[in-house]
Amino acid sequence: MTTVTNETLANLSREERRFEPPAELAAAANVTADAYDHAAKDPAAFWGEQAERLTWAERWSTVLDDSNPPFYKWFTGGKLNASYNCVDRHVEAGLGDKVALHWVGEPVADTRDITYAQLKDEVSQAANALTALGVEAGDRVAIYMPMIPEAIVAMLACARIGAPHTVVFGGFSADALASRIDDCQAKVVITSDGGYRRGAPSALKPAVDEALTKTDVVHKVLVVRRTGQEVAWNDDVDVWWHDVVDTASTEHTPEAFDAEHPLYVMYTSGTTGKPKGILHTTGGYLVGTSYTHHAVFDLKPGSADEKGDVYWCTADIGWVTGHSYIVYGPLANGATQVLYEGTPDSPERGRWWEIIEQYGVTIFYTAPTAIRSFMKQGRAIPDQRDMSSVRILGSVGEPINPEAYVWYRQVIGGDRAPVVDTWWQTETGMIMISPLPGVTAGKPGSAMKALPGVSVDVVDDEGTPVPNGSGGYLVVTAPWPSMLRTLWGDDDRYRDTYWSRFKKQGYYFAGDGAKKDEDGDIWVLGRVDDVMNVSGHRLSTTEIESALVSHPKVAEAAVVGAKDEDTGQAVCAFVILREEAGDGGDDIVQELRQHVRKEIGPIATPRQILVVAELPKTRSGKIMRRLLRDVAENREVGDVTTLADGSVMDLISKGMSASSED
Ligand code: WTA
């Protein structure tokens, strides 16, 4: 594990700018400054109050059961249905005609507005269809879909019948899909023929077909027709959505499940090659996502006759952000939101801004990597659109550099909308550190402080809090309602990964480095473990290394994340070829890049691959990634005294400069 060095701290630009919350927003804010003290007095009681936001079939008896750490339980004794909370109860409250989803397909004019009443009908139909396909409470269902309304319907239908879903990002390969299906033993897969990306149909079903040749746990594949492209069909397994869902009854009574009933498993990269299945359960997760969505985005959902906010989160439902801040948080809060299928530059580069103008989006949530790419294209493109409706801007996925923050605020937010830089993880389920838009005077680049009811700190190697002005490891010091409950089927790995680093103190170790500034505000610096963050997507170095080594020509591989102007970090790989492969051939680099794409998916494609004769290793045989990172980031190579063979780095550095001259 690398440590947070003084160098990273020094690299943090000295940022003096402050942005006060707009007076009007502050005056009407959902959450005001007193919430911090109120929550701190008795956090469990505070979360108990927040649980009143939901509709429970049976009230809980205990807010937090901490009798067996780190296996915490929340709202024990309580019963509820997540789908009922996200859909039915709004209809029952007279909001059935309110738009839940303004869906925008990538092909222009391919749009659908779906009201809460319609959503309730579709979710009920899908729940009935899944039951008819043999899915029962507790069974797992894999979802591999583009950003179409049926993806959300599928998730809510699973939740409705108590079948935990595992959504696999549509950009992942058949292999990645198969390993996830296999790990959680998913009985049914829900997919589509494809979706539209970059102006053309992009197929999905073939990857499911291929995945099914690698695992035999799947009984049925439910397929939405989206693009109309030809698909291979297996009558024993494949079922069209329009045959079984559209014809099913719209009547479905949701069953109330235990607050700790599993809601979903989301796979994410850890420090080993095997992705971890993060388990989230029902009650605490919904309380956490609903409250934080209300607090951080200041959502005013409106009423039957008064238009409220129009919220848009650009994440894909294949990531946790799509789960917490497209599906569960916003829908539990009765939001009206935009859901967009495609890429930001299709058919032209101003597509996102056109959508904001067209739907009058008021709250916009996206990732720094997207912001940086728009910055590069210049403000002339967004300036063509009227985005005066925007009142709050959110950022998530990686540290946002101050320049991108200020550009976002000025160009997209008209210099009035506050930026909320939200720090959280797949594991935390909900936003943990963020400004409150009506309270906080924001500092560009800082996530500021823990939300009410959340306790975090920055500690040194021993677990002792560092003083203001210093850096260390980011930890969460008390349980929170939407915390992961375990890793699917692996309690030991759960304990080891998150709760052993600062065992004495009982802290949750997030894997990020952070700094407390002179005011005690938090600046997240990025991962301190072997996890990379490429365009806000988590990838593990080991996972990519194993993909490379699975290629017949590769003997050994070392992967590092190097700084990248556009994507935050980029994948850089150093490989040693097998002797029998010779020099690998002219296309070796291309061949290996393709191989990684196929094994994991396009997001993991290395930016650079350097074929080397040796890797820098310590005498005990551990690869010194720190040195490789120096090379990949064009820095002078650091201390090599612990290397078994000190000359190795010279050769690699020379190879690197030769390869970048090509
Ligand atoms: C990083 C995404 C700095 C961090 C919700 C974390 C951030 C990892 C921020 C989790 C932020 C996320 N500032 N870094 N605002 N948000 N990260 O699980 O390294 O895909 O540990 O969850 O992204 O990524 P994950």
Residues whose N, C-alpha, C, O or C-beta is under 5 A from the ligand:
A	BS01	WTA	S395 V396 G397 E398 P399 I400 D421 T422 W423 W424 Q425 T426 E427 A510 D512 V524 G526 R527 G536 R538
